[in-house]
């Protein structure tokens, strides 16, 4: 566990505008302490745009896009990828899964009602798939053929179909 992750053990309750339920998300202690010092009016928009208004999802996407474009000069493969704010959510969930966090905890952090919604992160993890294939024993060919292969009548009938 990295030093940054050790300080991110506090859960913060929040409720997105479009949802009727509260969610919890892990947050670093510095952010929690900063948010705890704000009054209710200031909490309505912790992240603000260049005009002082609340940062919208469109503004967040624009900021991310600018950073992706800048990073694309050093890593040209980024230019061909569609990276959006939700990509950060997905990559965080996969990172947590690879770090050994159980699926139900990840589902809770993401605010999923059902663990089935979170299950897609298990199928995304290509490294885990490669490791499972590498662990699998090779199929050995038996010297003895299956009985149906030696039955001439059955083979003749199958070929006639």
C-alpha positions in Angstrom: 0.0 0.0 0.0 1.4 3.4 -1.0 1.8 6.2 1.6 -0.9 8.2 -0.2 -3.4 5.2 0.1 -2.7 4.9 3.8 -4.0 8.4 4.4 -7.1 7.8 2.3 -8.9 5.7 4.8 -11.7 8.1 5.7 -15.1 7.8 4.1 -17.1 10.9 3.1 -20.8 10.9 2.7 -22.2 12.7 -0.3 -25.3 12.7 -2.4 -25.0 13.5 -6.1 -27.8 15.8 -7.4 -29.2 13.2 -9.8 -29.5 10.5 -7.1 -31.9 10.0 -4.2 -29.4 8.0 -2.0 -26.2 8.9 -0.2 -22.9 7.4 -1.3 -19.7 7.0 0.6 -16.3 7.5 -1.0 -12.8 7.1 0.4 -11.1 10.4 0.8 -7.7 11.6 1.8 -7.5 13.1 5.3 -6.3 16.5 3.9 -9.5 16.8 1.8 -11.7 15.6 4.7 -10.2 18.2 7.0 -10.6 21.0 4.4 -14.3 20.0 3.8 -15.1 19.8 7.5 -14.1 23.4 7.8 -16.6 24.6 5.2 -20.1 25.8 6.0 -23.2 24.3 4.2 -23.3 27.1 1.5 -19.6 26.5 0.6 -20.2 22.7 0.4 -22.7 23.2 -2.4 -19.8 23.7 -4.7 -16.4 22.6 -3.4 -15.0 22.6 -6.9 -15.6 25.8 -8.8 -15.1 26.8 -12.4 -13.1 29.8 -13.6 -16.2 32.1 -13.1 -16.6 31.0 -9.4 -19.7 28.9 -10.2 -20.0 25.2 -9.4 -17.8 23.0 -11.6 -20.2 21.0 -13.9 -19.6 17.6 -15.4 -18.9 19.3 -18.7 -16.2 21.5 -17.0 -14.6 18.5 -15.4 -14.6 16.7 -18.8 -12.9 19.7 -20.4 -10.2 19.9 -17.8 -9.6 16.2 -18.1 -9.4 16.5 -21.9 -6.8 19.2 -21.7 -4.6 17.1 -19.4 -5.1 14.1 -21.7 -4.0 16.2 -24.7 -1.0 17.4 -22.9 -0.1 13.9 -21.7 -0.6 12.7 -25.3 2.6 14.4 -26.4 4.6 12.2 -24.1 2.5 9.1 -24.6 1.1 9.1 -28.2 -1.2 6.1 -27.5 -3.4 8.3 -25.4 -4.4 10.3 -28.5 -6.3 7.3 -29.8 -8.2 6.6 -26.6 -11.5 8.0 -25.4 -10.8 9.2 -21.9 -13.6 10.7 -19.9 -14.3 11.3 -16.2 -16.0 8.0 -15.9 -12.8 6.3 -17.1 -11.2 7.5 -13.8 -14.0 5.7 -11.9 -13.5 2.5 -13.9 -9.7 2.5 -13.5 -10.0 3.2 -9.8 -12.4 0.2 -9.4 -10.0 -2.1 -11.3 -7.1 -0.8 -9.3 -8.9 -1.5 -6.0 -9.8 -5.0 -7.3 -6.2 -5.8 -8.2 -5.1 -4.5 -4.8 -7.2 -7.2 -3.2 -10.3 -5.1 -2.1 -13.3 -7.4 -2.2 -16.1 -6.7 -4.8 -18.8 -5.9 -2.2 -16.6 -3.1 -0.8 -16.0 -1.7 -4.2 -19.7 -1.8 -5.0 -20.4 0.1 -1.8 -17.8 2.8 -2.6 -19.2 3.2 -6.1 -22.7 3.4 -4.8 -24.0 0.4 -6.7 -27.3 -1.1 -5.5 -26.3 -4.5 -6.8 -23.0 -6.3 -6.8 -23.9 -7.5 -10.3 -23.3 -4.0 -11.5 -19.8 -4.0 -10.1 -19.1 -7.5 -11.4 -18.1 -6.1 -14.8 -14.8 -5.0 -13.3 -13.9 -8.6 -12.8 -14.4 -9.3 -16.5 -12.4 -6.2 -17.5 -9.2 -7.3 -15.7 -7.2 -8.8 -18.6 -4.1 -9.4 -16.5 -6.1 -11.6 -14.2 -7.4 -13.5 -17.2 -3.8 -14.0 -18.5 -2.7 -15.2 -15.1 -5.5 -17.7 -14.9 -4.6 -19.1 -18.3 -1.0 -19.3 -17.4 -1.9 -21.3 -14.2 -4.1 -23.8 -16.2 -2.4 -27.1 -17.0 -2.1 -28.0 -20.6 -4.6 -30.5 -21.9 -2.8 -33.7 -22.6 -3.9 -35.9 -25.5 -4.9 -39.4 -24.4 -3.4 -42.2 -26.4 -6.8 -43.9 -26.3 -9.3 -42.4 -28.8 -12.9 -41.9 -27.7 -15.2 -44.8 -28.4 -17.3 -42.9 -31.0 -14.2 -42.4 -33.1 -13.6 -46.1 -33.5 -17.2 -46.9 -34.3 -17.2 -47.2 -38.2 -21.0 -47.3 -38.4 -21.4 -44.2 -36.4 -18.8 -42.3 -38.4 -20.4 -43.4 -41.7 -23.8 -42.2 -40.4 -22.4 -38.9 -39.3 -20.7 -38.3 -42.6 -23.9 -39.0 -44.5 -25.7 -36.1 -42.7 
